[in-house]
């Protein structure tokens, strides 16, 4: 099963457009940190899958 989901988002620090590769096999409700490839700040990424299978993804400053 392919557990990678591509998601476009903006960096909460520098507002650069980012393409995130989300590892959906890690669970329906988890968060992780990824450094912005533009400004190198740590972005906290929250993932939540609702009951109809839609992924809700939010980014915030760590
Ligand atoms: Zn950034």
PDB file of the backbone (N, CA, C, O) and the ligand in Angstrom, with CONECT records:
HET     ZN  A 101       1
ATOM      1  N   UNK A   1       0.843  -1.190   0.000  1.00  0.00           N
ATOM      2  CA  UNK A   1       0.000   0.000   0.000  1.00  0.00           C
ATOM      3  C   UNK A   1       0.882   1.245   0.000  1.00  0.00           C
ATOM      4  O   UNK A   1       1.844   1.350   0.760  1.00  0.00           O
ATOM      5  N   UNK A   2       0.536   2.153  -0.846  1.00  0.00           N
ATOM      6  CA  UNK A   2       1.303   3.396  -0.972  1.00  0.00           C
ATOM      7  C   UNK A   2       0.862   4.375   0.108  1.00  0.00           C
ATOM      8  O   UNK A   2      -0.278   4.838   0.097  1.00  0.00           O
ATOM      9  N   UNK A   3       1.754   4.692   1.038  1.00  0.00           N
ATOM     10  CA  UNK A   3       1.392   5.539   2.160  1.00  0.00           C
ATOM     11  C   UNK A   3       1.863   6.972   2.038  1.00  0.00           C
ATOM     12  O   UNK A   3       1.946   7.681   3.040  1.00  0.00           O
ATOM     13  N   UNK A   4       2.175   7.415   0.823  1.00  0.00           N
ATOM     14  CA  UNK A   4       2.658   8.786   0.678  1.00  0.00           C
ATOM     15  C   UNK A   4       1.620   9.663  -0.016  1.00  0.00           C
ATOM     16  O   UNK A   4       1.063   9.310  -1.055  1.00  0.00           O
ATOM     17  N   UNK A   5       1.382  10.820   0.602  1.00  0.00           N
ATOM     18  CA  UNK A   5       0.405  11.772   0.091  1.00  0.00           C
ATOM     19  C   UNK A   5       1.122  13.091  -0.163  1.00  0.00           C
ATOM     20  O   UNK A   5       1.823  13.607   0.707  1.00  0.00           O
ATOM     21  N   UNK A   6       0.939  13.630  -1.367  1.00  0.00           N
ATOM     22  CA  UNK A   6       1.572  14.905  -1.685  1.00  0.00           C
ATOM     23  C   UNK A   6       0.638  16.050  -1.296  1.00  0.00           C
ATOM     24  O   UNK A   6      -0.550  16.031  -1.617  1.00  0.00           O
ATOM     25  N   UNK A   7       1.179  17.033  -0.611  1.00  0.00           N
ATOM     26  CA  UNK A   7       0.338  18.127  -0.109  1.00  0.00           C
ATOM     27  C   UNK A   7       1.072  19.452  -0.278  1.00  0.00           C
ATOM     28  O   UNK A   7       2.238  19.567   0.100  1.00  0.00           O
ATOM     29  N   UNK A   8       0.403  20.447  -0.842  1.00  0.00           N
ATOM     30  CA  UNK A   8       0.992  21.777  -0.992  1.00  0.00           C
ATOM     31  C   UNK A   8       0.612  22.647   0.197  1.00  0.00           C
ATOM     32  O   UNK A   8      -0.544  22.669   0.620  1.00  0.00           O
ATOM     33  N   UNK A   9       1.590  23.359   0.729  1.00  0.00           N
ATOM     34  CA  UNK A   9       1.342  24.207   1.891  1.00  0.00           C
ATOM     35  C   UNK A   9       2.323  25.373   1.864  1.00  0.00           C
ATOM     36  O   UNK A   9       3.256  25.403   1.061  1.00  0.00           O
ATOM     37  N   UNK A  10       2.096  26.325   2.753  1.00  0.00           N
ATOM     38  CA  UNK A  10       2.999  27.461   2.867  1.00  0.00           C
ATOM     39  C   UNK A  10       3.729  27.402   4.195  1.00  0.00           C
ATOM     40  O   UNK A  10       3.140  27.067   5.222  1.00  0.00           O
ATOM     41  N   UNK A  11       5.002  27.725   4.172  1.00  0.00           N
ATOM     42  CA  UNK A  11       5.812  27.761   5.376  1.00  0.00           C
ATOM     43  C   UNK A  11       5.267  28.824   6.333  1.00  0.00           C
ATOM     44  O   UNK A  11       5.036  29.957   5.913  1.00  0.00           O
ATOM     45  N   UNK A  12       5.052  28.483   7.623  1.00  0.00           N
ATOM     46  CA  UNK A  12       4.552  29.476   8.584  1.00  0.00           C
ATOM     47  C   UNK A  12       5.594  30.529   8.961  1.00  0.00           C
ATOM     48  O   UNK A  12       5.261  31.526   9.602  1.00  0.00           O
ATOM     49  N   UNK A  13       6.827  30.320   8.577  1.00  0.00           N
ATOM     50  CA  UNK A  13       7.886  31.295   8.881  1.00  0.00           C
ATOM     51  C   UNK A  13       8.106  32.261   7.719  1.00  0.00           C
ATOM     52  O   UNK A  13       8.045  33.477   7.901  1.00  0.00           O
ATOM     53  N   UNK A  14       8.356  31.730   6.544  1.00  0.00           N
ATOM     54  CA  UNK A  14       8.756  32.585   5.415  1.00  0.00           C
ATOM     55  C   UNK A  14       7.727  32.598   4.293  1.00  0.00           C
ATOM     56  O   UNK A  14       7.918  33.300   3.300  1.00  0.00           O
ATOM     57  N   UNK A  15       6.642  31.842   4.423  1.00  0.00           N
ATOM     58  CA  UNK A  15       5.547  31.809   3.463  1.00  0.00           C
ATOM     59  C   UNK A  15       5.935  31.209   2.107  1.00  0.00           C
ATOM     60  O   UNK A  15       5.220  31.396   1.123  1.00  0.00           O
ATOM     61  N   UNK A  16       7.047  30.500   2.052  1.00  0.00           N
ATOM     62  CA  UNK A  16       7.414  29.820   0.812  1.00  0.00           C
ATOM     63  C   UNK A  16       6.429  28.691   0.534  1.00  0.00           C
ATOM     64  O   UNK A  16       5.912  28.056   1.453  1.00  0.00           O
ATOM     65  N   UNK A  17       6.180  28.453  -0.755  1.00  0.00           N
ATOM     66  CA  UNK A  17       5.323  27.315  -1.106  1.00  0.00           C
ATOM     67  C   UNK A  17       6.132  26.032  -0.989  1.00  0.00           C
ATOM     68  O   UNK A  17       7.215  25.903  -1.559  1.00  0.00           O
ATOM     69  N   UNK A  18       5.581  25.089  -0.238  1.00  0.00           N
ATOM     70  CA  UNK A  18       6.259  23.824  -0.005  1.00  0.00           C
ATOM     71  C   UNK A  18       5.400  22.685  -0.520  1.00  0.00           C
ATOM     72  O   UNK A  18       4.172  22.753  -0.474  1.00  0.00           O
ATOM     73  N   UNK A  19       6.041  21.652  -1.006  1.00  0.00           N
ATOM     74  CA  UNK A  19       5.332  20.411  -1.308  1.00  0.00           C
ATOM     75  C   UNK A  19       5.776  19.378  -0.286  1.00  0.00           C
ATOM     76  O   UNK A  19       6.935  18.963  -0.258  1.00  0.00           O
ATOM     77  N   UNK A  20       4.839  18.977   0.546  1.00  0.00           N
ATOM     78  CA  UNK A  20       5.133  18.010   1.594  1.00  0.00           C
ATOM     79  C   UNK A  20       4.793  16.618   1.106  1.00  0.00           C
ATOM     80  O   UNK A  20       3.792  16.413   0.419  1.00  0.00           O
ATOM     81  N   UNK A  21       5.631  15.668   1.464  1.00  0.00           N
ATOM     82  CA  UNK A  21       5.292  14.270   1.242  1.00  0.00           C
ATOM     83  C   UNK A  21       4.894  13.686   2.590  1.00  0.00           C
ATOM     84  O   UNK A  21       5.738  13.472   3.460  1.00  0.00           O
ATOM     85  N   UNK A  22       3.616  13.435   2.754  1.00  0.00           N
ATOM     86  CA  UNK A  22       3.068  12.982   4.019  1.00  0.00           C
ATOM     87  C   UNK A  22       3.092  11.461   4.064  1.00  0.00           C
ATOM     88  O   UNK A  22       2.607  10.791   3.152  1.00  0.00           O
ATOM     89  N   UNK A  23       3.661  10.930   5.132  1.00  0.00           N
ATOM     90  CA  UNK A  23       3.674   9.482   5.327  1.00  0.00           C
ATOM     91  C   UNK A  23       2.404   9.069   6.062  1.00  0.00           C
ATOM     92  O   UNK A  23       2.358   9.078   7.292  1.00  0.00           O
ATOM     93  N   UNK A  24       1.379   8.709   5.303  1.00  0.00           N
ATOM     94  CA  UNK A  24       0.078   8.407   5.910  1.00  0.00           C
ATOM     95  C   UNK A  24       0.077   7.060   6.630  1.00  0.00           C
ATOM     96  O   UNK A  24      -0.855   6.770   7.380  1.00  0.00           O
ATOM     97  N   UNK A  25       1.081   6.250   6.424  1.00  0.00           N
ATOM     98  CA  UNK A  25       1.129   4.955   7.112  1.00  0.00           C
ATOM     99  C   UNK A  25       1.517   5.110   8.582  1.00  0.00           C
ATOM    100  O   UNK A  25       1.450   4.148   9.347  1.00  0.00           O
ATOM    101  N   UNK A  26       1.923   6.324   8.980  1.00  0.00           N
ATOM    102  CA  UNK A  26       2.327   6.545  10.366  1.00  0.00           C
ATOM    103  C   UNK A  26       1.131   6.666  11.305  1.00  0.00           C
ATOM    104  O   UNK A  26       1.311   6.735  12.521  1.00  0.00           O
ATOM    105  N   UNK A  27      -0.077   6.693  10.766  1.00  0.00           N
ATOM    106  CA  UNK A  27      -1.261   6.764  11.617  1.00  0.00           C
ATOM    107  C   UNK A  27      -2.181   7.890  11.203  1.00  0.00           C
ATOM    108  O   UNK A  27      -1.776   8.801  10.481  1.00  0.00           O
ATOM    109  N   UNK A  28      -3.438   7.827  11.666  1.00  0.00           N
ATOM    110  CA  UNK A  28      -4.455   8.792  11.264  1.00  0.00           C
ATOM    111  C   UNK A  28      -4.380  10.075  12.081  1.00  0.00           C
ATOM    112  O   UNK A  28      -5.098  11.033  11.790  1.00  0.00           O
ATOM    113  N   UNK A  29      -3.548  10.109  13.066  1.00  0.00           N
ATOM    114  CA  UNK A  29      -3.472  11.270  13.941  1.00  0.00           C
ATOM    115  C   UNK A  29      -2.054  11.359  14.489  1.00  0.00           C
ATOM    116  O   UNK A  29      -1.728  10.711  15.484  1.00  0.00           O
ATOM    117  N   UNK A  30      -1.219  12.152  13.849  1.00  0.00           N
ATOM    118  CA  UNK A  30       0.150  12.272  14.348  1.00  0.00           C
ATOM    119  C   UNK A  30       0.733  13.614  13.912  1.00  0.00           C
ATOM    120  O   UNK A  30       0.141  14.332  13.107  1.00  0.00           O
ATOM    121  N   UNK A  31       1.879  13.931  14.449  1.00  0.00           N
ATOM    122  CA  UNK A  31       2.543  15.155  14.053  1.00  0.00           C
ATOM    123  C   UNK A  31       4.041  14.903  14.002  1.00  0.00           C
ATOM    124  O   UNK A  31       4.562  14.007  14.666  1.00  0.00           O
ATOM    125  N   UNK A  32       4.717  15.709  13.204  1.00  0.00           N
ATOM    126  CA  UNK A  32       6.162  15.567  13.091  1.00  0.00           C
ATOM    127  C   UNK A  32       6.749  16.922  12.724  1.00  0.00           C
ATOM    128  O   UNK A  32       6.028  17.860  12.382  1.00  0.00           O
ATOM    129  N   UNK A  33       8.051  17.001  12.801  1.00  0.00           N
ATOM    130  CA  UNK A  33       8.735  18.249  12.495  1.00  0.00           C
ATOM    131  C   UNK A  33       9.568  18.077  11.229  1.00  0.00           C
ATOM    132  O   UNK A  33      10.258  17.075  11.046  1.00  0.00           O
ATOM    133  N   UNK A  34       9.482  19.088  10.360  1.00  0.00           N
ATOM    134  CA  UNK A  34      10.289  19.058   9.150  1.00  0.00           C
ATOM    135  C   UNK A  34      10.874  20.448   8.945  1.00  0.00           C
ATOM    136  O   UNK A  34      10.169  21.446   9.095  1.00  0.00           O
ATOM    137  N   UNK A  35      12.148  20.520   8.606  1.00  0.00           N
ATOM    138  CA  UNK A  35      12.763  21.820   8.370  1.00  0.00           C
ATOM    139  C   UNK A  35      12.336  22.370   7.015  1.00  0.00           C
ATOM    140  O   UNK A  35      12.320  21.651   6.016  1.00  0.00           O
ATOM    141  N   UNK A  36      11.989  23.657   6.996  1.00  0.00           N
ATOM    142  CA  UNK A  36      11.699  24.325   5.735  1.00  0.00           C
ATOM    143  C   UNK A  36      12.965  24.319   4.885  1.00  0.00           C
ATOM    144  O   UNK A  36      14.050  24.636   5.372  1.00  0.00           O
ATOM    145  N   UNK A  37      12.818  23.957   3.613  1.00  0.00           N
ATOM    146  CA  UNK A  37      14.016  23.899   2.768  1.00  0.00           C
ATOM    147  C   UNK A  37      14.437  25.281   2.273  1.00  0.00           C
ATOM    148  O   UNK A  37      15.488  25.424   1.648  1.00  0.00           O
ATOM    149  N   UNK A  38      13.620  26.299   2.551  1.00  0.00           N
ATOM    150  CA  UNK A  38      13.968  27.666   2.155  1.00  0.00           C
ATOM    151  C   UNK A  38      14.622  28.426   3.312  1.00  0.00           C
ATOM    152  O   UNK A  38      15.712  28.977   3.156  1.00  0.00           O
ATOM    153  N   UNK A  39      13.953  28.456   4.476  1.00  0.00           N
ATOM    154  CA  UNK A  39      14.471  29.246   5.597  1.00  0.00           C
ATOM    155  C   UNK A  39      15.077  28.366   6.707  1.00  0.00           C
ATOM    156  O   UNK A  39      15.633  28.888   7.673  1.00  0.00           O
ATOM    157  N   UNK A  40      14.971  27.047   6.572  1.00  0.00           N
ATOM    158  CA  UNK A  40      15.582  26.079   7.501  1.00  0.00           C
ATOM    159  C   UNK A  40      15.025  26.133   8.920  1.00  0.00           C
ATOM    160  O   UNK A  40      15.667  25.647   9.851  1.00  0.00           O
ATOM    161  N   UNK A  41      13.852  26.711   9.097  1.00  0.00           N
ATOM    162  CA  UNK A  41      13.221  26.714  10.411  1.00  0.00           C
ATOM    163  C   UNK A  41      12.427  25.419  10.598  1.00  0.00           C
ATOM    164  O   UNK A  41      11.936  24.854   9.621  1.00  0.00           O
ATOM    165  N   UNK A  42      12.296  24.943  11.838  1.00  0.00           N
ATOM    166  CA  UNK A  42      11.546  23.711  12.072  1.00  0.00           C
ATOM    167  C   UNK A  42      10.036  23.948  12.056  1.00  0.00           C
ATOM    168  O   UNK A  42       9.512  24.724  12.855  1.00  0.00           O
ATOM    169  N   UNK A  43       9.356  23.284  11.155  1.00  0.00           N
ATOM    170  CA  UNK A  43       7.900  23.413  11.027  1.00  0.00           C
ATOM    171  C   UNK A  43       7.252  22.198  11.679  1.00  0.00           C
ATOM    172  O   UNK A  43       7.612  21.054  11.400  1.00  0.00           O
ATOM    173  N   UNK A  44       6.289  22.474  12.551  1.00  0.00           N
ATOM    174  CA  UNK A  44       5.546  21.391  13.176  1.00  0.00           C
ATOM    175  C   UNK A  44       4.317  21.098  12.311  1.00  0.00           C
ATOM    176  O   UNK A  44       3.495  21.981  12.067  1.00  0.00           O
ATOM    177  N   UNK A  45       4.206  19.867  11.859  1.00  0.00           N
ATOM    178  CA  UNK A  45       3.135  19.484  10.941  1.00  0.00           C
ATOM    179  C   UNK A  45       2.185  18.532  11.664  1.00  0.00           C
ATOM    180  O   UNK A  45       2.584  17.471  12.147  1.00  0.00           O
ATOM    181  N   UNK A  46       0.922  18.939  11.725  1.00  0.00           N
ATOM    182  CA  UNK A  46      -0.095  18.114  12.372  1.00  0.00           C
ATOM    183  C   UNK A  46      -0.935  17.433  11.296  1.00  0.00           C
ATOM    184  O   UNK A  46      -1.381  18.070  10.342  1.00  0.00           O
ATOM    185  N   UNK A  47      -1.141  16.142  11.464  1.00  0.00           N
ATOM    186  CA  UNK A  47      -1.954  15.379  10.518  1.00  0.00           C
ATOM    187  C   UNK A  47      -3.132  14.761  11.246  1.00  0.00           C
ATOM    188  O   UNK A  47      -2.997  14.204  12.335  1.00  0.00           O
ATOM    189  N   UNK A  48      -4.292  14.876  10.615  1.00  0.00           N
ATOM    190  CA  UNK A  48      -5.469  14.228  11.180  1.00  0.00           C
ATOM    191  C   UNK A  48      -6.345  13.730  10.040  1.00  0.00           C
ATOM    192  O   UNK A  48      -6.645  14.478   9.109  1.00  0.00           O
ATOM    193  N   UNK A  49      -6.749  12.485  10.110  1.00  0.00           N
ATOM    194  CA  UNK A  49      -7.635  11.931   9.094  1.00  0.00           C
ATOM    195  C   UNK A  49      -9.035  11.842   9.654  1.00  0.00           C
ATOM    196  O   UNK A  49      -9.255  11.198  10.679  1.00  0.00           O
ATOM    197  N   UNK A  50      -9.994  12.489   8.986  1.00  0.00           N
ATOM    198  CA  UNK A  50     -11.351  12.432   9.507  1.00  0.00           C
ATOM    199  C   UNK A  50     -12.061  11.156   9.038  1.00  0.00           C
ATOM    200  O   UNK A  50     -11.494  10.355   8.294  1.00  0.00           O
ATOM    201  N   UNK A  51     -13.304  10.983   9.483  1.00  0.00           N
ATOM    202  CA  UNK A  51     -13.976   9.694   9.305  1.00  0.00           C
ATOM    203  C   UNK A  51     -14.258   9.354   7.840  1.00  0.00           C
ATOM    204  O   UNK A  51     -14.439   8.180   7.519  1.00  0.00           O
ATOM    205  N   UNK A  52     -14.302  10.351   6.937  1.00  0.00           N
ATOM    206  CA  UNK A  52     -14.525  10.014   5.531  1.00  0.00           C
ATOM    207  C   UNK A  52     -13.208   9.898   4.747  1.00  0.00           C
ATOM    208  O   UNK A  52     -13.207   9.855   3.517  1.00  0.00           O
ATOM    209  N   UNK A  53     -12.095   9.848   5.480  1.00  0.00           N
ATOM    210  CA  UNK A  53     -10.811   9.582   4.842  1.00  0.00           C
ATOM    211  C   UNK A  53     -10.058  10.805   4.374  1.00  0.00           C
ATOM    212  O   UNK A  53      -8.964  10.680   3.822  1.00  0.00           O
ATOM    213  N   UNK A  54     -10.620  11.997   4.581  1.00  0.00           N
ATOM    214  CA  UNK A  54      -9.954  13.220   4.162  1.00  0.00           C
ATOM    215  C   UNK A  54      -8.882  13.614   5.175  1.00  0.00           C
ATOM    216  O   UNK A  54      -9.109  13.573   6.384  1.00  0.00           O
ATOM    217  N   UNK A  55      -7.703  14.000   4.661  1.00  0.00           N
ATOM    218  CA  UNK A  55      -6.605  14.401   5.548  1.00  0.00           C
ATOM    219  C   UNK A  55      -6.661  15.888   5.824  1.00  0.00           C
ATOM    220  O   UNK A  55      -6.756  16.705   4.908  1.00  0.00           O
ATOM    221  N   UNK A  56      -6.602  16.222   7.086  1.00  0.00           N
ATOM    222  CA  UNK A  56      -6.544  17.610   7.521  1.00  0.00           C
ATOM    223  C   UNK A  56      -5.101  17.860   7.973  1.00  0.00           C
ATOM    224  O   UNK A  56      -4.611  17.225   8.906  1.00  0.00           O
ATOM    225  N   UNK A  57      -4.433  18.797   7.292  1.00  0.00           N
ATOM    226  CA  UNK A  57      -3.006  19.014   7.530  1.00  0.00           C
ATOM    227  C   UNK A  57      -2.777  20.465   7.915  1.00  0.00           C
ATOM    228  O   UNK A  57      -3.178  21.371   7.185  1.00  0.00           O
ATOM    229  N   UNK A  58      -2.144  20.691   9.042  1.00  0.00           N
ATOM    230  CA  UNK A  58      -1.864  22.067   9.448  1.00  0.00           C
ATOM    231  C   UNK A  58      -0.404  22.222   9.834  1.00  0.00           C
ATOM    232  O   UNK A  58       0.218  21.307  10.374  1.00  0.00           O
ATOM    233  N   UNK A  59       0.126  23.398   9.546  1.00  0.00           N
ATOM    234  CA  UNK A  59       1.517  23.699   9.806  1.00  0.00           C
ATOM    235  C   UNK A  59       1.609  24.835  10.816  1.00  0.00           C
ATOM    236  O   UNK A  59       0.854  25.803  10.731  1.00  0.00           O
ATOM    237  N   UNK A  60       2.508  24.725  11.748  1.00  0.00           N
ATOM    238  CA  UNK A  60       2.711  25.836  12.674  1.00  0.00           C
ATOM    239  C   UNK A  60       4.169  25.952  13.059  1.00  0.00           C
ATOM    240  O   UNK A  60       4.960  25.029  12.863  1.00  0.00           O
ATOM    241  N   UNK A  61       4.511  27.115  13.615  1.00  0.00           N
ATOM    242  CA  UNK A  61       5.878  27.332  14.088  1.00  0.00           C
ATOM    243  C   UNK A  61       6.102  26.512  15.335  1.00  0.00           C
ATOM    244  O   UNK A  61       5.272  26.498  16.244  1.00  0.00           O
ATOM    245  N   UNK A  62       7.237  25.825  15.373  1.00  0.00           N
ATOM    246  CA  UNK A  62       7.499  25.002  16.539  1.00  0.00           C
ATOM    247  C   UNK A  62       7.904  25.884  17.706  1.00  0.00           C
ATOM    248  O   UNK A  62       8.171  25.381  18.797  1.00  0.00           O
TER     249      UNK A  62
HETATM  250 ZN    ZN A 101      10.385  28.739   5.444  1.00  0.00          ZN
END
